[in-house]
Amino acid sequence: MPELMKKPHTNRIQLTFSGPSRNKAKAIKALMELGFEDASDLIPWREAFPSHDENNEPGICLSGARAREAMTQKELSKLTGIPQRHISEMENGQRPIGKKNAHKLAKVLNINYRVLL
């Protein structure tokens, strides 16, 4: 009988170097041979999505989960008993979701209620 095993953590680091620009290609090649990846073309997600409002992450999660289930606010309202107007306000960050509503919404949307808090 196979045993359940925890997957080992992958320890990842990010390195920053300075030096002569003429040796950049050699340095990248040497590090890639050691298993490193060139991340110089990556940008932080906050720069990629400047319009993202960190204060409304629960509302964004609610909207995304509802869209994933192909459900309108009105349909979600009927299934949870939460007024459609309140759902809209929650998605737009104008109303807190609250633990009680998070449980109702999560059950219908098949997600963990904690992402809505």
Stockholm file with secondary structure:
# STOCKHOLM 1.0

chainA/1-117         MPELMKKPHTNRIQLTFSGPSRNKAKAIKALMELGFEDASDLIPWREAFPSHDENNEPGICLSGARAREAMTQKELSKLTGIPQRHISEMENGQRPIGKKNAHKLAKVLNINYRVLL
#=GR chainA/1-117 SS CCCCCCCCCCCCCCCCCCCCGGGHHHHHHHHHHTTCCCCTTCCCHHHHCTTCCGGGHHHHHHHHHHHHTTCCHHHHHHHHCCCHHHHHHHHTTSSCCCHHHHHHHHHHHTSCGGGGC
#=GC SS_cons         CCCCCCCCCCCCCCCCCCCCGGGHHHHHHHHHHTTCCCCTTCCCHHHHCTTCCGGGHHHHHHHHHHHHTTCCHHHHHHHHCCCHHHHHHHHTTSSCCCHHHHHHHHHHHTSCGGGGC
//
